[in-house]
């Protein structure tokens, strides 16, 4: 009976005290933060017990799953507009039906910018062995293509036109609502990375976009940080988290 009482007390603490405080302080919070709050209050819980309670709170809508040990106070998931890349996806699929690729455009994040962009850049991630063929085909079809542009090329020749397209070899994710459309978490990390490489905008503007997107709809913080780590942009991931006041 005493064990049951303790479990109920722990659940009530989570529901009535710890989770409301975390939800009030930040739009995203982690399992580790929850553990730290429990520890600060002299409470302990096994991983199984804590995961069981949190799973129940998610199903009841008390908190919302933000991926891989992260939670959020934002009920609705972010809805990504894929209309700006539908045309290029269709064209590439038609010409290269077996090609694995992932795409996104700065037009997709334009509504979240303080200073709206007038011209956009499309980014395509492909396997290394497919880059040359795709590059040639895109140029033949009137695109201004930059294949893995480095600092020297960016400084000398990179210009944003009405048909600018950048090809890179990188992570290809096929889990989005439409095949070949990069998920928003990848876009946000790539935006910070490409802003640094290509000077697409001021870095402060890119960070503001990340913040606005992440607050306007629930994203997978777990996916975002894992992708940032894979891309070796850990600093960007930390900056995102700091910016959202979650640590």
N, C-alpha and C positions, 0 to 999 in steps of 0.2 A: 504493500500500500504506500509506503514511504517513497519508493522509487517512482510510482505513478504520480504522486504529488509533485516530486521534483521535475518530472517531465512536463507536467502541466504548467508548472511555474516557469520553466524555461521557455515553453511555447508562448506563454502570456508575455514574458519579458520581451521576446522577439517581436511579437505582434503589436504590443502596446507601447513599447519604449524604444528598443534598438532600431527596428526598421523604420518607424516614423522619423526618427532623428536623422538617419542616413538619407532617407528620401527627401527630407527638408534641406539637407546640406548640399546635395549634389544630384544631378540627373542620372548618374551611373555610380555603382559601388560594387565592390568585389566580395567574394567569400572571405578573403583574408581580412578585409575591413570588418566584416561581421564578427569574425573570430576575435579580432582585437577588441571590439566593443564588449563582447562577452567576457573576455579576460579582464578588462578594466573594471567590470562589475562583479568580478569574482565568480563567474559562472563558467562551467565547462560543458562541452557536448562532444560526443563522438562524431566522426565524419558521417557515419550512417544516419545518426539521429538528426544532425543538422541538415543534411541533404534531404531527408524525409520531410522535415518541417518546411524547408524552403520550397520544395516541390509542391507541397500542399498550398503554400501561400501564393505560388505562381498560378496554380489551377483555380484559386479563389479570386485572383485578380488583385491581391494585396500588393504584390510586386510583379515585375515582368522580366522574363528571361532575356538577357543581353549577351548570351553566348559564353561558354567555357568558363563558368564560375563567376560571371558578371551578371548584375541585375540592374534594373532601372525603374524610375518612377514614371516613365513615359509609356502610356498604354498602347498607342498605335505605332506599328512599325513604319519606318521611312519607306515611302513609295517613290521609286526611281523612275524618272521620265526617260524612256528608251527611244522615243520618237526621233531625236536628233541623229541616232546611229543606225536606224532601221535600213536606210538606203544603202549605206556602205556595207552593212552586214549582208544584205541581199545580193549585192554585186559580187562580193568576194565568195560567198557561198556558191553562186552560179558558176564562177570561173574556177574555183578550187573546192569542189564539194567534199573532199576528204581532209581539208586543212583544219587543224586545231588552231584557233586564234581567239583572242579576247579584245574587245574594243570599248572605248569610251570617248567622249568629247567634252571639251570645256563648255560647250553649249548646255550640257546637262546641269552644270552647277551655276550657270549665269543668273538664275533667279535669286540666288543666295548671296550675290555680290553687292557690295555697296556701290562700286563703280562698274556698271554693266559693260561687258565686252561687246565690241562691234564685229569682231572677226573671231573665228573659233579654230581650234586645233583638234584634229582627230588623232587618237593614239591607238595603235594596233600592236599587240604582243603576239609573236609567232615563234615557232621553233627556229633555231639558228639555220638549219638546212633549208628552210622555206623562205628565208628573207630575200635572197637575191631574185628569185622568181616573182615574188609578190611585188617587190620594189619595181621591177621592170614593167609588170602589168599595170600597176597603179600610175606610173609615169606615162605609159602609152594611153591611159584613160584620162589624162589631163590633170592629175594631181601633182601638187608641189611636194615631193616626197623627200624626207630626211630619214635616212636609215642609221640608227644608233649614232646620232650626232654628238660629237665630243665638244669640248670647250672651244677649241680652235675653230671648228666649223661653225659653231653657234655664233661666235664673235664675228666671223667673216661673212657668213652667208645666210644665217637663219632669219627668215622674215615670215610674218604671219599674213597670208593672203586669204582669199575666199575658199581656197582648196588645199590648205596646208595639212599634211598628214605626217606623223612621226611613227616610224616602225622601230620596235625594240624587241629583244629576246627577253622574255620574262615569264612571270607566273601566269598561267592560263587557267581561268576558273570557269567551269561550265555549270555552276550551280545556280545561276541567276534565273529570274523568271523567263528570260528568253535566251536561248543558246547564243553564245558569242558576245553577250553583253556583260561587261564587267560589273560586279556588285558595287554598291556605294562605298563599302569599306575599302575596297581596293582603290577606287577612284580618289578617295580622300588622302590616302597615303601617297599615291602616285602624284596627286596634285601638289603636295608639299615637295616631293622629290623633283618633279618636272619644273616647278617654279624656280627651284634653286638652279637647275641645269640650264633651262631655256629662258629664264627671266620673263615668264609669262605675265607676271604681275608682281607687285610688292609682296614680300613674304608675309607681312602683317595682314594683307588682304586675303591671302590663301588661308592663313590660320583663322581669320574671322569667318571664312566660308565653312571650314571644318566645324567650328563652334556652332554656327547657325544651323547647319545640316543636322548635326548630332542632337540638337535641342528641338528641332522641328518634327522629328520622328525617331523612333527607337532604332538604333543600329546595333550590330553585333560588335560590342567592344572587344570581346574575346578574339573574334576573327581579325579585327583591325590591328590589334596589338601583335598578334601572331604573324600577320602579313608584314607589318613594319619590321619585325625582328628578322623574318626571312629575307627581306630586302636590305637588311643591315642598315636600317634607318631607325635604330632604337631611340635616338634622341628625338626624332619626330614623334614617335609614339609617346614618349614621356611628356613631351610638350603638349600633346593633345590632351593627355590625362590631367596634367597640371592646369591646363586651360579650362577644363571642365570642372575643376575644383573637386576631383574625386580622390586625391591623395593630399 
